[in-house]
Amino acid sequence: MGIIIDSSDSIGLQNFLVMITNLKSVVQMTDVGPTRTRIGLIEYSSYARLITSFAHSQTQGVFKVKS
């Protein structure tokens, strides 16, 4: 699963927090693991930043997002 997070100022704080809440829900419902679903996460604003790639050994704990 590939996820791209918009962290630009144009999205606004309230919309960003809604997006993070929804992202948490999706990850919690997903069977994440090295032999199950892998997640790639990119954050972008003025430039893109790789948060985690599909190649990393993953658990749901990797995706605990602090809001």
C-alpha positions in Angstrom: 0.0 0.0 0.0 1.5 3.4 -1.0 0.5 6.4 1.1 1.3 10.0 0.3 0.7 12.6 3.0 0.3 16.3 2.1 2.0 18.3 4.8 1.9 21.6 2.9 0.5 24.8 4.5 -2.3 24.8 1.9 -4.0 21.8 3.6 -4.4 23.6 6.9 -4.0 22.2 10.4 -7.5 20.9 10.8 -7.5 19.0 7.5 -4.0 17.6 8.3 -5.3 16.3 11.6 -8.3 14.7 10.0 -6.0 13.1 7.4 -3.7 11.7 10.2 -6.7 10.3 12.1 -7.9 8.5 8.9 -4.4 7.2 8.2 -4.2 5.7 11.7 -7.6 4.0 11.1 -6.5 2.5 7.8 -3.2 1.2 9.2 -4.9 -0.3 12.3 -7.3 -2.2 9.9 -4.4 -3.5 7.8 -2.4 -6.7 8.4 1.0 -5.1 8.2 4.1 -7.3 8.2 7.1 -8.4 6.1 5.1 -11.3 4.6 1.8 -9.5 4.6 0.9 -6.0 3.6 3.8 -3.6 3.2 3.4 0.1 3.4 5.4 2.9 1.7 4.9 6.3 3.2 5.9 9.6 1.6 5.3 13.1 3.0 5.4 16.1 0.8 5.2 19.8 1.1 7.8 21.8 -0.9 9.6 18.5 -1.5 9.0 14.8 -1.0 10.4 13.0 1.9 10.4 9.2 2.2 9.1 8.2 5.7 9.3 4.4 5.2 9.7 2.2 2.1 8.2 -1.1 1.1 11.6 -2.7 1.6 11.7 -2.3 5.4 10.6 -5.0 7.7 7.4 -3.6 9.1 4.9 -3.9 11.9 2.0 -1.7 12.8 4.1 -0.1 15.5 6.3 1.6 12.8 3.2 3.5 11.7 2.1 4.9 15.1 1.6 8.6 14.1 1.7 11.2 16.8 -0.9 13.9 16.2 
